[in-house]
């Protein structure tokens, strides 16, 4: 672990500055909470600029720890894409582990699935943006490695004020060499129920195809205006794919207004 810390020394941010930026993690600044812990917004003076930030503070009671913390830092320190959340740095001192990202988001995709102001055109642009992010982490020309995300869902996709998506939640990601890009990797089954590739669950092996399966469920979420997976149902009936009227009207308008082509060209 010492070599890992040294490798990322240039990204360290003092705890004192983060406490000041978030007003000591005031509950009024909490904008979300997940398996990693609470997320607080704030304003951090960094590199001479006052930046809007989100601070993900590790809470070990949820079951995550050092491995997930360093996995996310390792991934975000090398990933640079318009549709992937951008990391500023991290804090690792006095038992505090905090990841600092740029904060320019409205919230997670899951918060806006049923929002009528999230138009069909914006939904299409979101789908295209997510697809581009996944394609980027899976293979980029000239890069010697790729990633499997393992936890793509409507909560790990963030939306900015222009409905552009930002893929986040890389704490479970697997980095591997390109020669294993199309091969299944044996790994502990981790992810969000309803989004996990059934083949991954059955075999204990994960691949880039597992991310594509998860993305497919997200597409259903966006189309249906809600979480498509219904945990109260079982088997093939566990997905409720009814499309609400407000989205059907948007689809009809979108198809005839050629919004599908426009959405793809503007991403």
LOGUVO-183595 format. One record per residue (C-alpha): chain; z, x, y; residue number from 1. Coordinates in Angstrom, 1 decimal. Layout:
! LOGUVO-183595
chaine:A; zz:Z; xx:X; yy:Y; num:NUM
...
END
This chain:
! LOGUVO-183595
chaine:A; zz:0.0; xx:0.0; yy:0.0; num:1
chaine:A; zz:0.7; xx:2.9; yy:2.4; num:2
chaine:A; zz:-3.0; xx:3.9; yy:2.3; num:3
chaine:A; zz:-4.0; xx:0.4; yy:3.1; num:4
chaine:A; zz:-1.7; xx:0.2; yy:6.1; num:5
chaine:A; zz:-3.1; xx:3.5; yy:7.4; num:6
chaine:A; zz:-6.6; xx:2.3; yy:7.0; num:7
chaine:A; zz:-6.0; xx:-0.7; yy:9.3; num:8
chaine:A; zz:-3.6; xx:1.0; yy:11.8; num:9
chaine:A; zz:-6.1; xx:0.4; yy:14.6; num:10
chaine:A; zz:-5.7; xx:-3.4; yy:14.2; num:11
chaine:A; zz:-1.9; xx:-3.4; yy:14.5; num:12
chaine:A; zz:-0.3; xx:-5.6; yy:17.2; num:13
chaine:A; zz:3.4; xx:-5.2; yy:18.1; num:14
chaine:A; zz:5.6; xx:-8.2; yy:17.1; num:15
chaine:A; zz:7.0; xx:-8.3; yy:20.6; num:16
chaine:A; zz:3.6; xx:-9.1; yy:22.1; num:17
chaine:A; zz:3.0; xx:-11.9; yy:19.5; num:18
chaine:A; zz:6.4; xx:-13.5; yy:20.2; num:19
chaine:A; zz:5.6; xx:-13.4; yy:23.9; num:20
chaine:A; zz:2.1; xx:-14.9; yy:23.3; num:21
chaine:A; zz:3.4; xx:-17.8; yy:21.2; num:22
chaine:A; zz:6.6; xx:-18.4; yy:23.1; num:23
chaine:A; zz:8.6; xx:-17.2; yy:20.1; num:24
chaine:A; zz:6.6; xx:-19.4; yy:17.8; num:25
chaine:A; zz:7.6; xx:-22.6; yy:19.7; num:26
chaine:A; zz:7.0; xx:-25.7; yy:17.6; num:27
chaine:A; zz:5.0; xx:-27.1; yy:20.5; num:28
chaine:A; zz:2.4; xx:-24.4; yy:19.8; num:29
chaine:A; zz:2.0; xx:-25.1; yy:16.1; num:30
chaine:A; zz:-1.5; xx:-26.3; yy:15.4; num:31
chaine:A; zz:-1.5; xx:-26.3; yy:11.6; num:32
chaine:A; zz:0.3; xx:-25.3; yy:8.4; num:33
chaine:A; zz:-1.1; xx:-24.3; yy:5.0; num:34
chaine:A; zz:-0.3; xx:-22.3; yy:1.9; num:35
chaine:A; zz:0.0; xx:-19.1; yy:4.0; num:36
chaine:A; zz:2.4; xx:-20.6; yy:6.5; num:37
chaine:A; zz:2.4; xx:-22.1; yy:10.0; num:38
chaine:A; zz:-0.4; xx:-21.4; yy:12.5; num:39
chaine:A; zz:0.6; xx:-21.2; yy:16.2; num:40
chaine:A; zz:-1.7; xx:-21.0; yy:19.2; num:41
chaine:A; zz:-1.0; xx:-18.7; yy:22.2; num:42
chaine:A; zz:-2.3; xx:-16.4; yy:24.8; num:43
chaine:A; zz:-2.3; xx:-12.7; yy:24.1; num:44
chaine:A; zz:-3.0; xx:-9.9; yy:26.5; num:45
chaine:A; zz:-5.1; xx:-7.5; yy:24.3; num:46
chaine:A; zz:-7.4; xx:-4.7; yy:25.3; num:47
chaine:A; zz:-7.0; xx:-5.7; yy:29.0; num:48
chaine:A; zz:-8.1; xx:-9.3; yy:28.4; num:49
chaine:A; zz:-6.0; xx:-12.5; yy:28.1; num:50
chaine:A; zz:-7.2; xx:-14.0; yy:24.8; num:51
chaine:A; zz:-6.7; xx:-17.4; yy:23.2; num:52
chaine:A; zz:-5.3; xx:-16.7; yy:19.8; num:53
chaine:A; zz:-4.1; xx:-18.4; yy:16.6; num:54
chaine:A; zz:-1.2; xx:-16.6; yy:14.8; num:55
chaine:A; zz:-0.9; xx:-17.2; yy:11.0; num:56
chaine:A; zz:2.7; xx:-16.4; yy:10.1; num:57
chaine:A; zz:3.3; xx:-15.7; yy:6.4; num:58
chaine:A; zz:6.0; xx:-17.9; yy:4.9; num:59
chaine:A; zz:6.8; xx:-16.7; yy:1.4; num:60
chaine:A; zz:8.3; xx:-20.1; yy:0.4; num:61
chaine:A; zz:4.8; xx:-21.3; yy:-0.2; num:62
chaine:A; zz:4.2; xx:-18.7; yy:-2.9; num:63
chaine:A; zz:1.9; xx:-16.3; yy:-1.0; num:64
chaine:A; zz:2.9; xx:-12.7; yy:-0.1; num:65
chaine:A; zz:1.7; xx:-9.2; yy:0.5; num:66
chaine:A; zz:-1.4; xx:-9.4; yy:-1.7; num:67
chaine:A; zz:-2.8; xx:-12.4; yy:0.1; num:68
chaine:A; zz:-1.9; xx:-10.9; yy:3.5; num:69
chaine:A; zz:-3.8; xx:-7.7; yy:2.9; num:70
chaine:A; zz:-6.6; xx:-9.4; yy:1.1; num:71
chaine:A; zz:-7.4; xx:-11.5; yy:4.2; num:72
chaine:A; zz:-7.1; xx:-8.5; yy:6.5; num:73
chaine:A; zz:-9.4; xx:-6.4; yy:4.3; num:74
chaine:A; zz:-12.0; xx:-9.2; yy:4.3; num:75
chaine:A; zz:-11.9; xx:-10.2; yy:8.0; num:76
chaine:A; zz:-11.9; xx:-6.5; yy:9.1; num:77
chaine:A; zz:-15.5; xx:-6.1; yy:7.8; num:78
chaine:A; zz:-17.0; xx:-9.6; yy:8.1; num:79
chaine:A; zz:-18.9; xx:-10.3; yy:11.4; num:80
chaine:A; zz:-20.7; xx:-13.6; yy:11.6; num:81
chaine:A; zz:-20.9; xx:-16.4; yy:14.1; num:82
chaine:A; zz:-19.7; xx:-18.9; yy:11.4; num:83
chaine:A; zz:-16.7; xx:-16.9; yy:10.2; num:84
chaine:A; zz:-13.4; xx:-16.8; yy:12.0; num:85
chaine:A; zz:-12.9; xx:-13.6; yy:14.0; num:86
chaine:A; zz:-9.8; xx:-11.5; yy:13.6; num:87
chaine:A; zz:-8.2; xx:-9.6; yy:16.5; num:88
chaine:A; zz:-5.5; xx:-7.9; yy:14.5; num:89
chaine:A; zz:-2.2; xx:-8.2; yy:12.6; num:90
chaine:A; zz:1.5; xx:-7.6; yy:12.7; num:91
chaine:A; zz:3.5; xx:-6.0; yy:9.9; num:92
chaine:A; zz:7.0; xx:-5.2; yy:11.0; num:93
chaine:A; zz:10.6; xx:-6.3; yy:10.4; num:94
chaine:A; zz:9.6; xx:-8.5; yy:7.4; num:95
chaine:A; zz:7.1; xx:-10.3; yy:9.6; num:96
chaine:A; zz:3.5; xx:-10.5; yy:8.4; num:97
chaine:A; zz:1.2; xx:-12.3; yy:10.9; num:98
chaine:A; zz:-2.6; xx:-12.4; yy:11.2; num:99
chaine:A; zz:-4.1; xx:-12.9; yy:14.7; num:100
chaine:A; zz:-7.5; xx:-14.5; yy:15.1; num:101
chaine:A; zz:-9.5; xx:-15.6; yy:18.1; num:102
chaine:A; zz:-8.6; xx:-19.3; yy:18.8; num:103
chaine:A; zz:-11.6; xx:-21.3; yy:20.0; num:104
chaine:A; zz:-11.4; xx:-24.3; yy:17.7; num:105
chaine:A; zz:-10.7; xx:-28.0; yy:17.9; num:106
chaine:A; zz:-9.2; xx:-28.0; yy:14.4; num:107
chaine:A; zz:-10.2; xx:-28.1; yy:10.8; num:108
chaine:A; zz:-13.2; xx:-30.0; yy:9.5; num:109
chaine:A; zz:-10.8; xx:-32.3; yy:7.5; num:110
chaine:A; zz:-9.3; xx:-33.5; yy:10.8; num:111
chaine:A; zz:-12.6; xx:-34.9; yy:12.0; num:112
chaine:A; zz:-14.3; xx:-36.2; yy:8.9; num:113
chaine:A; zz:-13.8; xx:-39.9; yy:10.0; num:114
chaine:A; zz:-14.3; xx:-39.2; yy:13.7; num:115
chaine:A; zz:-17.3; xx:-41.3; yy:15.0; num:116
chaine:A; zz:-17.8; xx:-38.8; yy:17.8; num:117
chaine:A; zz:-18.6; xx:-36.2; yy:15.1; num:118
chaine:A; zz:-22.3; xx:-37.4; yy:15.0; num:119
chaine:A; zz:-24.8; xx:-37.1; yy:12.2; num:120
chaine:A; zz:-26.6; xx:-34.4; yy:14.2; num:121
chaine:A; zz:-23.4; xx:-32.4; yy:14.6; num:122
chaine:A; zz:-22.6; xx:-32.9; yy:10.9; num:123
chaine:A; zz:-26.0; xx:-31.5; yy:10.0; num:124
chaine:A; zz:-25.4; xx:-28.4; yy:12.2; num:125
chaine:A; zz:-22.0; xx:-28.0; yy:10.6; num:126
chaine:A; zz:-23.5; xx:-28.0; yy:7.1; num:127
chaine:A; zz:-26.1; xx:-25.4; yy:8.1; num:128
chaine:A; zz:-23.5; xx:-23.2; yy:9.7; num:129
chaine:A; zz:-21.3; xx:-23.3; yy:6.6; num:130
chaine:A; zz:-24.3; xx:-22.5; yy:4.4; num:131
chaine:A; zz:-25.1; xx:-19.5; yy:6.5; num:132
chaine:A; zz:-21.5; xx:-18.2; yy:6.4; num:133
chaine:A; zz:-21.5; xx:-18.5; yy:2.6; num:134
chaine:A; zz:-24.9; xx:-16.8; yy:2.3; num:135
chaine:A; zz:-23.5; xx:-14.0; yy:4.5; num:136
chaine:A; zz:-20.4; xx:-13.3; yy:2.4; num:137
chaine:A; zz:-22.4; xx:-13.4; yy:-0.8; num:138
chaine:A; zz:-25.1; xx:-11.0; yy:0.1; num:139
chaine:A; zz:-26.2; xx:-9.1; yy:3.2; num:140
chaine:A; zz:-29.0; xx:-6.5; yy:3.1; num:141
chaine:A; zz:-27.6; xx:-3.0; yy:3.5; num:142
chaine:A; zz:-24.0; xx:-3.9; yy:2.5; num:143
chaine:A; zz:-22.7; xx:-2.3; yy:-0.7; num:144
chaine:A; zz:-20.3; xx:-5.2; yy:-1.5; num:145
chaine:A; zz:-20.0; xx:-9.0; yy:-1.4; num:146
chaine:A; zz:-17.3; xx:-11.6; yy:-1.5; num:147
chaine:A; zz:-16.3; xx:-14.6; yy:-3.5; num:148
chaine:A; zz:-14.3; xx:-16.9; yy:-1.2; num:149
chaine:A; zz:-12.6; xx:-19.0; yy:-3.9; num:150
chaine:A; zz:-11.1; xx:-21.6; yy:-1.6; num:151
chaine:A; zz:-13.9; xx:-23.3; yy:0.4; num:152
chaine:A; zz:-12.8; xx:-26.8; yy:1.4; num:153
chaine:A; zz:-12.6; xx:-29.0; yy:4.5; num:154
chaine:A; zz:-9.3; xx:-27.5; yy:5.6; num:155
chaine:A; zz:-10.5; xx:-23.8; yy:5.5; num:156
chaine:A; zz:-13.5; xx:-24.7; yy:7.7; num:157
chaine:A; zz:-12.7; xx:-24.8; yy:11.4; num:158
chaine:A; zz:-14.7; xx:-26.4; yy:14.2; num:159
chaine:A; zz:-15.1; xx:-25.1; yy:17.7; num:160
chaine:A; zz:-15.5; xx:-27.2; yy:20.8; num:161
chaine:A; zz:-19.3; xx:-27.5; yy:20.1; num:162
chaine:A; zz:-18.7; xx:-28.5; yy:16.5; num:163
chaine:A; zz:-19.9; xx:-25.1; yy:15.2; num:164
chaine:A; zz:-18.1; xx:-24.2; yy:12.0; num:165
chaine:A; zz:-16.0; xx:-21.2; yy:11.3; num:166
chaine:A; zz:-15.2; xx:-20.3; yy:7.7; num:167
chaine:A; zz:-11.5; xx:-19.1; yy:7.3; num:168
chaine:A; zz:-8.9; xx:-18.8; yy:4.6; num:169
chaine:A; zz:-9.9; xx:-15.5; yy:2.9; num:170
chaine:A; zz:-6.5; xx:-14.7; yy:1.4; num:171
chaine:A; zz:-7.8; xx:-15.5; yy:-2.1; num:172
chaine:A; zz:-11.2; xx:-13.8; yy:-1.7; num:173
chaine:A; zz:-12.5; xx:-11.3; yy:-4.2; num:174
chaine:A; zz:-14.5; xx:-8.3; yy:-2.9; num:175
chaine:A; zz:-16.8; xx:-6.7; yy:-5.5; num:176
chaine:A; zz:-19.7; xx:-4.3; yy:-5.8; num:177
chaine:A; zz:-23.3; xx:-5.6; yy:-5.6; num:178
chaine:A; zz:-24.0; xx:-4.8; yy:-9.2; num:179
chaine:A; zz:-21.5; xx:-7.6; yy:-10.2; num:180
chaine:A; zz:-22.9; xx:-10.0; yy:-7.6; num:181
chaine:A; zz:-24.4; xx:-12.4; yy:-10.2; num:182
chaine:A; zz:-21.7; xx:-11.9; yy:-12.8; num:183
chaine:A; zz:-18.7; xx:-14.0; yy:-13.6; num:184
chaine:A; zz:-15.3; xx:-12.3; yy:-12.9; num:185
chaine:A; zz:-12.2; xx:-13.1; yy:-14.8; num:186
chaine:A; zz:-9.5; xx:-14.2; yy:-12.3; num:187
chaine:A; zz:-6.5; xx:-16.4; yy:-12.0; num:188
chaine:A; zz:-7.6; xx:-20.0; yy:-11.2; num:189
chaine:A; zz:-6.8; xx:-20.5; yy:-7.5; num:190
chaine:A; zz:-8.1; xx:-23.0; yy:-5.0; num:191
chaine:A; zz:-7.8; xx:-26.5; yy:-3.8; num:192
chaine:A; zz:-7.8; xx:-29.4; yy:-6.3; num:193
chaine:A; zz:-11.1; xx:-31.4; yy:-6.1; num:194
chaine:A; zz:-13.0; xx:-28.4; yy:-4.7; num:195
chaine:A; zz:-12.5; xx:-26.0; yy:-7.6; num:196
chaine:A; zz:-15.6; xx:-25.3; yy:-9.9; num:197
chaine:A; zz:-14.8; xx:-27.0; yy:-13.3; num:198
chaine:A; zz:-16.4; xx:-24.0; yy:-15.1; num:199
chaine:A; zz:-13.9; xx:-21.7; yy:-13.3; num:200
chaine:A; zz:-11.0; xx:-23.9; yy:-14.5; num:201
chaine:A; zz:-12.3; xx:-24.1; yy:-18.1; num:202
chaine:A; zz:-13.2; xx:-20.4; yy:-18.6; num:203
chaine:A; zz:-11.0; xx:-18.5; yy:-16.1; num:204
chaine:A; zz:-14.0; xx:-16.8; yy:-14.7; num:205
chaine:A; zz:-15.3; xx:-17.1; yy:-11.2; num:206
chaine:A; zz:-18.6; xx:-16.3; yy:-9.6; num:207
chaine:A; zz:-20.5; xx:-17.0; yy:-6.4; num:208
chaine:A; zz:-21.7; xx:-20.2; yy:-8.0; num:209
chaine:A; zz:-18.1; xx:-21.4; yy:-7.8; num:210
chaine:A; zz:-18.3; xx:-21.1; yy:-4.0; num:211
chaine:A; zz:-21.5; xx:-23.1; yy:-4.0; num:212
chaine:A; zz:-19.8; xx:-25.9; yy:-6.1; num:213
chaine:A; zz:-17.0; xx:-26.0; yy:-3.5; num:214
chaine:A; zz:-19.5; xx:-26.2; yy:-0.7; num:215
chaine:A; zz:-21.2; xx:-29.2; yy:-2.5; num:216
chaine:A; zz:-17.9; xx:-31.1; yy:-2.4; num:217
chaine:A; zz:-17.6; xx:-30.3; yy:1.3; num:218
chaine:A; zz:-21.1; xx:-31.7; yy:1.9; num:219
chaine:A; zz:-19.9; xx:-35.0; yy:0.2; num:220
chaine:A; zz:-16.8; xx:-34.9; yy:2.5; num:221
chaine:A; zz:-19.1; xx:-34.7; yy:5.6; num:222
chaine:A; zz:-21.5; xx:-37.4; yy:4.3; num:223
chaine:A; zz:-18.7; xx:-39.8; yy:3.3; num:224
chaine:A; zz:-16.6; xx:-39.2; yy:6.4; num:225
chaine:A; zz:-13.5; xx:-38.5; yy:4.3; num:226
chaine:A; zz:-12.3; xx:-36.4; yy:1.5; num:227
chaine:A; zz:-14.7; xx:-37.4; yy:-1.3; num:228
chaine:A; zz:-12.2; xx:-36.4; yy:-4.0; num:229
chaine:A; zz:-9.6; xx:-39.0; yy:-4.9; num:230
chaine:A; zz:-6.7; xx:-37.5; yy:-6.8; num:231
chaine:A; zz:-5.6; xx:-41.0; yy:-7.9; num:232
chaine:A; zz:-8.8; xx:-41.4; yy:-10.0; num:233
chaine:A; zz:-9.8; xx:-39.4; yy:-13.1; num:234
chaine:A; zz:-12.9; xx:-38.0; yy:-14.6; num:235
chaine:A; zz:-16.3; xx:-38.8; yy:-13.1; num:236
chaine:A; zz:-14.7; xx:-41.6; yy:-11.1; num:237
chaine:A; zz:-12.5; xx:-39.1; yy:-9.2; num:238
chaine:A; zz:-15.1; xx:-38.8; yy:-6.4; num:239
chaine:A; zz:-15.5; xx:-41.7; yy:-4.0; num:240
chaine:A; zz:-18.9; xx:-41.3; yy:-2.5; num:241
chaine:A; zz:-19.1; xx:-44.5; yy:-0.4; num:242
chaine:A; zz:-20.7; xx:-43.8; yy:3.0; num:243
chaine:A; zz:-19.2; xx:-45.7; yy:5.9; num:244
chaine:A; zz:-21.5; xx:-47.8; yy:8.2; num:245
chaine:A; zz:-21.1; xx:-45.6; yy:11.3; num:246
chaine:A; zz:-22.5; xx:-42.6; yy:9.3; num:247
chaine:A; zz:-25.3; xx:-44.7; yy:7.8; num:248
chaine:A; zz:-26.5; xx:-45.7; yy:11.2; num:249
chaine:A; zz:-26.3; xx:-42.1; yy:12.3; num:250
chaine:A; zz:-28.3; xx:-41.0; yy:9.3; num:251
chaine:A; zz:-31.0; xx:-43.6; yy:10.0; num:252
chaine:A; zz:-31.2; xx:-42.5; yy:13.6; num:253
chaine:A; zz:-31.1; xx:-38.8; yy:12.6; num:254
chaine:A; zz:-34.0; xx:-39.1; yy:10.1; num:255
chaine:A; zz:-36.2; xx:-41.0; yy:12.5; num:256
chaine:A; zz:-35.2; xx:-38.8; yy:15.4; num:257
chaine:A; zz:-36.1; xx:-35.6; yy:13.4; num:258
chaine:A; zz:-32.5; xx:-34.3; yy:13.9; num:259
chaine:A; zz:-32.6; xx:-32.6; yy:10.6; num:260
chaine:A; zz:-35.2; xx:-30.0; yy:11.7; num:261
chaine:A; zz:-33.4; xx:-29.6; yy:15.1; num:262
chaine:A; zz:-30.1; xx:-29.0; yy:13.5; num:263
chaine:A; zz:-31.5; xx:-26.2; yy:11.3; num:264
chaine:A; zz:-33.4; xx:-24.6; yy:14.2; num:265
chaine:A; zz:-30.3; xx:-24.4; yy:16.5; num:266
chaine:A; zz:-28.0; xx:-22.6; yy:14.0; num:267
END
